[in-house]
């Protein structure tokens, strides 16, 4: 997938905002990215940030994992919106 195609998909999507060369998903939105080559497919779930560089896209997950892919192996993505926050607020849980 070319850089401009990935940008076109993410631009204007609910819960996605652009921050320079990055796209950041809000607390209720996450993405699953499908990447692979002929005969092999890898899914990267719970992506919360896309960093677009010249030749590589960096994916940051809600677990703090970083995945690096050349654009040509990114096949597609799925955006999900949940009612609950995808990332905990960090409180003790008391009201």
DSSP file (Angstrom, degrees, kcal/mol; ACC not computed):
  #  RESIDUE AA STRUCTURE BP1 BP2  ACC     N-H-->O    O-->H-N    N-H-->O    O-->H-N    TCO  KAPPA ALPHA  PHI   PSI    X-CA   Y-CA   Z-CA
    1    1 A X              0   0    0      0, 0.0    73,-0.2     0, 0.0    72,-0.1   0.000 360.0 360.0 360.0 131.3    0.0    0.0    0.0
    2    2 A X     >  -     0   0    0      1,-0.1     4,-2.3    70,-0.1     3,-0.3  -0.357 360.0-113.4 -75.0 156.7    1.4    3.4   -1.0
    3    3 A X  H  > S+     0   0    0      1,-0.2     4,-2.5     2,-0.2     5,-0.2   0.897 117.0  51.2 -56.4 -44.3    1.9    6.1    1.6
    4    4 A X  H  > S+     0   0    0      1,-0.2     4,-2.1     2,-0.2    -1,-0.2   0.826 108.7  51.6 -67.6 -30.2   -0.7    8.3    0.0
    5    5 A X  H  > S+     0   0    0     -3,-0.3     4,-2.1     2,-0.2    -1,-0.2   0.926 110.8  47.3 -69.9 -44.8   -3.3    5.5    0.0
    6    6 A X  H  X S+     0   0    0     -4,-2.3     4,-2.1     1,-0.2    -2,-0.2   0.919 113.7  48.6 -61.4 -43.5   -2.7    4.8    3.7
    7    7 A X  H  X S+     0   0    0     -4,-2.5     4,-2.7     1,-0.2    -1,-0.2   0.902 109.3  52.7 -62.0 -41.7   -3.0    8.5    4.4
    8    8 A X  H  < S+     0   0    0     -4,-2.1    -1,-0.2     1,-0.2    -2,-0.2   0.869 109.6  49.3 -63.8 -36.5   -6.2    8.8    2.3
    9    9 A X  H  < S+     0   0    0     -4,-2.1    -1,-0.2     1,-0.2    -2,-0.2   0.934 117.0  40.2 -66.6 -45.9   -7.8    5.9    4.3
   10   10 A X  H >< S+     0   0    0     -4,-2.1     3,-1.7    -5,-0.2    -2,-0.2   0.809  92.4  97.8 -77.6 -30.7   -6.9    7.4    7.7
   11   11 A X  T 3< S+     0   0    0     -4,-2.7     3,-0.1     1,-0.3     6,-0.1  -0.374  97.5   6.0 -60.8 129.2   -7.7   11.1    6.8
   12   12 A X  T 3  S+     0   0    0      1,-0.3    -1,-0.3     4,-0.2     2,-0.2   0.470  90.4 141.3  80.7   1.2  -11.2   12.0    8.0
   13   13 A X    X   -     0   0    0     -3,-1.7     3,-1.7     1,-0.1    -1,-0.3  -0.549  61.6-102.4 -76.7 142.9  -11.9    8.8    9.9
   14   14 A X  T 3  S+     0   0    0      1,-0.3    -1,-0.1    -2,-0.2     3,-0.1  -0.434 107.2  17.8 -63.5 131.2  -13.8    9.2   13.1
   15   15 A X  T 3  S+     0   0    0      1,-0.2    11,-2.7    -2,-0.2     2,-0.4   0.520 103.7 104.7  85.7   6.1  -11.4    8.8   16.1
   16   16 A X  E <   -A   25   0A   0     -3,-1.7     2,-0.4     9,-0.2    -4,-0.2  -0.978  44.5-178.8-123.1 129.0   -8.3    9.4   14.0
   17   17 A X  E     -A   24   0A   0      7,-2.6     7,-2.9    -2,-0.4     2,-0.4  -0.962  24.8-123.9-127.1 147.6   -6.3   12.7   14.1
   18   18 A X  E     -A   23   0A   0     -2,-0.4     2,-0.3     5,-0.2     5,-0.2  -0.706  21.9-177.5 -89.5 136.6   -3.2   13.7   12.2
   19   19 A X  E >   -A   22   0A   0      3,-3.0     3,-1.3    -2,-0.4     2,-0.4  -0.778  62.4 -66.3-133.9  87.5   -0.1   14.8   14.1
   20   20 A X  T 3  S-     0   0    0     -2,-0.3    -1,-0.1     1,-0.3     0, 0.0  -0.562 120.0 -11.0  67.4-120.7    2.6   15.8   11.6
   21   21 A X  T 3  S+     0   0    0     -2,-0.4    31,-2.7    -3,-0.1     2,-0.3   0.186 127.8  81.2 -94.1  15.8    3.6   12.6    9.8
   22   22 A X  E <   -AB  19  51A   0     -3,-1.3    -3,-3.0    29,-0.2     2,-0.4  -0.824  65.0-145.5-120.8 158.8    1.7   10.5   12.3
   23   23 A X  E     -AB  18  50A   0     27,-2.7    27,-2.7    -2,-0.3     2,-0.5  -0.997  17.9-163.5-121.9 126.3   -1.9    9.4   12.8
   24   24 A X  E     -AB  17  49A   0     -7,-2.9    -7,-2.6    -2,-0.4     2,-0.3  -0.932   8.0-145.8-114.9 131.0   -3.0    9.0   16.4
   25   25 A X  E     -A   16   0A   0     23,-2.6    -9,-0.2    -2,-0.5   -10,-0.1  -0.732  22.1-119.4 -94.5 142.9   -6.2    7.0   17.3
   26   26 A X    >   -     0   0    0    -11,-2.7     3,-1.5    -2,-0.3    -1,-0.1  -0.076  37.3 -87.0 -75.1-179.3   -8.3    8.2   20.3
   27   27 A X  T 3  S+     0   0    0      1,-0.3    59,-4.6    59,-0.1    60,-0.4   0.701 126.7  45.1 -63.5 -21.9   -9.0    6.1   23.4
   28   28 A X  T 3  S+     0   0    0     57,-0.2    54,-2.8    58,-0.1     2,-0.4   0.394 104.2  73.9-102.9   2.3  -12.1    4.5   21.9
   29   29 A X  E <   +C   81   0A   0     -3,-1.5     2,-0.3    52,-0.2    52,-0.2  -0.934  49.4 162.9-122.0 139.2  -10.6    3.6   18.5
   30   30 A X  E     -C   80   0A   0     50,-2.4    50,-3.3    -2,-0.4     2,-0.3  -0.956  20.2-142.4-144.5 165.4   -8.1    1.0   17.5
   31   31 A X  E     -CD  79  47A   0     16,-1.7    16,-3.2    -2,-0.3     2,-0.5  -0.927   5.6-146.8-129.0 152.4   -7.0   -0.6   14.2
   32   32 A X  E     -C   78   0A   0     46,-2.5    46,-2.6    -2,-0.3     2,-0.4  -0.991  21.5-154.3-114.0 127.2   -6.0   -4.0   13.0
   33   33 A X  E     -CD  77  44A   0     11,-2.3    11,-2.6    -2,-0.5     2,-0.6  -0.864   2.3-151.9-106.3 135.2   -3.3   -3.9   10.3
   34   34 A X  E     +CD  76  43A   0     42,-2.9    41,-3.0    -2,-0.4    42,-1.5  -0.925  24.9 166.1-106.6 122.3   -3.0   -6.8    7.8
   35   35 A X  E     +CD  74  42A   0      7,-3.0     7,-3.7    -2,-0.6     2,-0.3  -0.962  11.8 107.7-135.0 150.7    0.5   -7.2    6.3
   36   36 A X  E     - D   0  41A   0     37,-2.6     2,-0.2    -2,-0.3     5,-0.2  -0.971  46.0-109.4 167.5-179.6    2.2   -9.9    4.4
   37   37 A X  E >   - D   0  40A   0      3,-1.3     3,-2.2    -2,-0.3     2,-0.1  -0.645  66.6 -44.2-125.0-176.9    3.7  -11.3    1.2
   38   38 A X  T 3  S+     0   0    0      1,-0.3    -1,-0.1    -2,-0.2     3,-0.1  -0.326 129.5   2.2 -56.3 119.8    2.5  -14.1   -1.1
   39   39 A X  T 3  S+     0   0    0     -2,-0.1     2,-0.4     1,-0.1    -1,-0.3   0.381 118.9  80.9  87.2  -4.4    1.4  -17.0    1.0
   40   40 A X  E <   -D   37   0A   0     -3,-2.2    -3,-1.3     2,-0.0     2,-0.4  -0.988  51.5-176.7-140.8 129.3    1.9  -15.4    4.4
   41   41 A X  E     -D   36   0A   0     -2,-0.4     2,-0.4    -5,-0.2    -5,-0.2  -0.978   3.2-170.1-127.0 136.9   -0.3  -13.0    6.3
   42   42 A X  E     -D   35   0A   0     -7,-3.7    -7,-3.0    -2,-0.4     2,-0.4  -0.983   7.9-154.8-124.0 136.3    0.4  -11.2    9.6
   43   43 A X  E     -D   34   0A   0     -2,-0.4     2,-0.6    -9,-0.2    -9,-0.2  -0.913   1.8-161.2-109.8 140.0   -2.2   -9.3   11.6
   44   44 A X  E     -D   33   0A   0    -11,-2.6   -11,-2.3    -2,-0.4     3,-0.4  -0.930  19.5-160.5-117.7 103.7   -1.2   -6.6   14.1
   45   45 A X  E     +     0   0A   0     -2,-0.6   -13,-0.2   -13,-0.2    17,-0.2  -0.405  60.8  22.3 -85.3 161.8   -4.1   -5.9   16.5
   46   46 A X  E    S+     0   0A   0      1,-0.2    16,-2.0    15,-0.1     2,-0.4   0.840  70.7 177.2  56.4  43.8   -4.8   -2.9   18.6
   47   47 A X  E     +DE  31  61A   0    -16,-3.2   -16,-1.7    -3,-0.4    14,-0.3  -0.643  10.6 173.0 -76.3 129.7   -2.8   -0.4   16.7
   48   48 A X  E     +     0   0A   0     12,-3.1   -23,-2.6    -2,-0.4     2,-0.3   0.459  62.2  33.1-116.8  -6.9   -3.1    3.1   18.3
   49   49 A X  E     -BE  24  60A   0     11,-1.3    11,-2.4   -25,-0.2     2,-0.5  -0.977  55.4-161.3-154.2 138.3   -0.6    5.1   16.3
   50   50 A X  E     -BE  23  59A   0    -27,-2.7   -27,-2.7    -2,-0.3     2,-0.6  -0.986   8.5-165.4-117.0 121.8    0.8    5.1   12.7
   51   51 A X  E     -BE  22  58A   0      7,-2.8     7,-2.6    -2,-0.5     2,-0.6  -0.944  11.5-154.0-108.1 116.5    4.1    6.9   12.1
   52   52 A X  E     + E   0  57A   0    -31,-2.7     5,-0.2    -2,-0.6     2,-0.2  -0.807  19.0 171.3 -97.6 117.4    4.7    7.4    8.4
   53   53 A X        -     0   0    0      3,-2.2   -50,-0.0    -2,-0.6     0, 0.0  -0.486  50.7 -86.9-108.5-175.5    8.3    7.7    7.2
   54   54 A X  S    S+     0   0    0     -2,-0.2   -51,-0.1     1,-0.2     3,-0.1   0.918 118.9   2.4 -62.5 -45.8    9.7    7.8    3.7
   55   55 A X  S    S+     0   0    0      1,-0.1    16,-1.1    15,-0.1     2,-0.4   0.537 126.1  53.2-119.2 -11.1    9.9    4.0    3.2
   56   56 A X  E     - F   0  70A   0     14,-0.2    -3,-2.2    15,-0.1     2,-0.5  -0.965  59.3-147.8-133.9 142.6    8.6    2.5    6.4
   57   57 A X  E     -EF  52  69A   0     12,-3.0    12,-2.4    -2,-0.4     2,-0.5  -0.934  16.3-151.5-105.8 134.2    5.4    2.7    8.5
   58   58 A X  E     -EF  51  68A   0     -7,-2.6    -7,-2.8    -2,-0.5     2,-0.5  -0.914   7.7-158.4-105.7 129.0    5.8    2.2   12.2
   59   59 A X  E     -EF  50  67A   0      8,-3.1     8,-2.4    -2,-0.5     2,-0.5  -0.917   2.1-162.4-108.8 129.8    2.8    0.8   14.1
   60   60 A X  E     -EF  49  66A   0    -11,-2.4   -12,-3.1    -2,-0.5   -11,-1.3  -0.954  11.3-154.4-111.9 127.5    2.5    1.3   17.8
   61   61 A X  E >   -E   47   0A   0      4,-2.4     3,-1.8    -2,-0.5   -14,-0.2  -0.480  31.6-106.2 -95.9 169.0    0.1   -1.0   19.7
   62   62 A X  T 3  S+     0   0    0    -16,-2.0   -15,-0.1     1,-0.3   -16,-0.1   0.675 121.0  59.6 -66.0 -17.0   -1.8   -0.4   22.9
   63   63 A X  T 3  S-     0   0    0    -17,-0.2    -1,-0.3     2,-0.1   -16,-0.1   0.383 121.9-106.5 -90.2   2.5    0.6   -2.8   24.6
   64   64 A X  S <  S+     0   0    0     -3,-1.8     2,-0.2     1,-0.3    -2,-0.1   0.536  72.0 144.6  85.1   6.9    3.6   -0.6   23.7
   65   65 A X        -     0   0    0      1,-0.0    -4,-2.4     2,-0.0     2,-0.4  -0.500  37.4-148.9 -76.9 148.1    4.8   -2.9   20.9
   66   66 A X  E     -F   60   0A   0     -6,-0.2     2,-0.4    -2,-0.2    -6,-0.2  -0.981  11.7-172.1-120.6 130.4    6.4   -1.4   17.8
   67   67 A X  E     -F   59   0A   0     -8,-2.4    -8,-3.1    -2,-0.4     2,-0.5  -0.964   7.0-157.8-120.0 138.8    6.1   -3.0   14.4
   68   68 A X  E     +F   58   0A   0     -2,-0.4     2,-0.4   -10,-0.2   -10,-0.2  -0.974  17.7 169.0-120.6 125.1    8.0   -1.7   11.3
   69   69 A X  E     -F   57   0A   0    -12,-2.4   -12,-3.0    -2,-0.5     2,-0.2  -0.990  36.2-120.6-134.1 141.5    6.9   -2.5    7.8
   70   70 A X  E >   -F   56   0A   0     -2,-0.4     3,-1.8   -14,-0.2     4,-0.5  -0.579  39.0-114.5 -69.9 148.4    7.8   -1.3    4.3
   71   71 A X  G >  S+     0   0    0    -16,-1.1     3,-1.4     1,-0.3    -1,-0.1   0.809 109.3  67.6 -57.2 -33.1    4.6    0.1    2.7
   72   72 A X  G 3  S+     0   0    0      1,-0.3    -1,-0.3   -37,-0.0   -70,-0.1   0.688  98.4  51.5 -68.1 -15.9    4.4   -2.6    0.0
   73   73 A X  G <  S+     0   0    0     -3,-1.8   -37,-2.6   -72,-0.1     2,-0.7   0.546  83.9  99.4 -95.9  -6.5    3.7   -5.4    2.6
   74   74 A X  E <   +C   35   0A   0     -3,-1.4   -39,-0.3    -4,-0.5     3,-0.1  -0.709  46.8 174.8 -79.4 118.1    0.8   -3.5    4.2
   75   75 A X  E     -     0   0A   0    -41,-3.0     2,-0.3    -2,-0.7   -40,-0.2   0.767  52.3 -46.4 -98.0 -30.0   -2.3   -4.9    2.6
   76   76 A X  E     -C   34   0A   0    -42,-1.5   -42,-2.9   -75,-0.1    -1,-0.3  -0.980  47.3-128.3 177.0 177.8   -5.2   -3.3    4.5
   77   77 A X  E     -C   33   0A   0     -2,-0.3     2,-0.4   -44,-0.2   -44,-0.2  -0.990   4.8-145.0-150.2 158.5   -6.5   -2.2    7.9
   78   78 A X  E     -C   32   0A   0    -46,-2.6   -46,-2.5    -2,-0.3     2,-0.4  -0.993  14.7-150.6-125.1 127.3   -9.7   -2.5   10.0
   79   79 A X  E     -C   31   0A   0     -2,-0.4     2,-0.4   -48,-0.2   -48,-0.2  -0.822  13.9-169.3 -98.5 137.7  -10.8    0.4   12.3
   80   80 A X  E     -C   30   0A   0    -50,-3.3   -50,-2.4    -2,-0.4     2,-0.4  -0.979   8.6-163.3-128.0 139.2  -12.8   -0.5   15.4
   81   81 A X  E     -C   29   0A   0     -2,-0.4     2,-0.3   -52,-0.2   -52,-0.2  -0.984  12.1-166.8-121.0 131.0  -14.6    1.8   17.8
   82   82 A X        -     0   0    0    -54,-2.8     4,-0.1    -2,-0.4    -2,-0.0  -0.771  29.4-130.2-115.0 161.0  -15.6    0.6   21.2
   83   83 A X  S    S+     0   0    0     -2,-0.3     2,-0.2     2,-0.1    -1,-0.1   0.827  94.8  60.1 -73.5 -33.3  -18.0    2.0   23.8
   84   84 A X  S    S-     0   0    0      1,-0.1    -2,-0.2   -56,-0.1     2,-0.2  -0.537 102.4 -90.9 -93.5 161.5  -15.3    1.6   26.5
   85   85 A X        -     0   0    0     -2,-0.2   -57,-0.2     1,-0.1    -1,-0.1  -0.513  26.9-145.8 -69.6 136.5  -11.9    3.2   26.5
   86   86 A X  S    S+     0   0    0    -59,-4.6     2,-0.4    -2,-0.2    -1,-0.1   0.807  86.5  44.6 -73.7 -30.1   -9.3    1.0   24.8
   87   87 A X  S    S-     0   0    0    -60,-0.4    -1,-0.1    -3,-0.0    -2,-0.0  -0.955  94.8-111.2-118.8 132.9   -6.5    2.2   27.2
   88   88 A X        -     0   0    0     -2,-0.4    -2,-0.1     1,-0.1    -1,-0.0  -0.223  18.1-129.2 -62.3 151.0   -7.0    2.4   31.0
   89   89 A X        -     0   0    0     -4,-0.1    -1,-0.1     1,-0.1    -2,-0.0   0.666  38.8-119.4 -75.6 -17.7   -7.0    5.8   32.6
   90   90 A X        +     0   0    0      1,-0.2     2,-0.1     2,-0.0    -2,-0.1   0.568  65.4 134.6  93.0   8.9   -4.5    4.9   35.2
   91   91 A X        -     0   0    0      1,-0.1    -1,-0.2     2,-0.0    -2,-0.0  -0.322  67.9-112.5 -85.7 172.9   -6.6    5.5   38.3
   92   92 A X        -     0   0    0      2,-0.1     3,-0.1    -2,-0.1    -1,-0.1   0.611  51.3-114.1 -80.2 -13.3   -7.0    3.3   41.4
   93   93 A X  S    S+     0   0    0      1,-0.3     2,-0.2     2,-0.0    -1,-0.0   0.449  72.0 132.0  95.7   0.9  -10.6    2.6   40.5
   94   94 A X              0   0    0      1,-0.1    -1,-0.3     0, 0.0    -2,-0.1  -0.601 360.0 360.0 -86.4 148.4  -12.1    4.3   43.5
   95   95 A X              0   0    0     -2,-0.2    -1,-0.1    -3,-0.1    -2,-0.0   0.368 360.0 360.0-112.4 360.0  -15.0    6.7   43.0
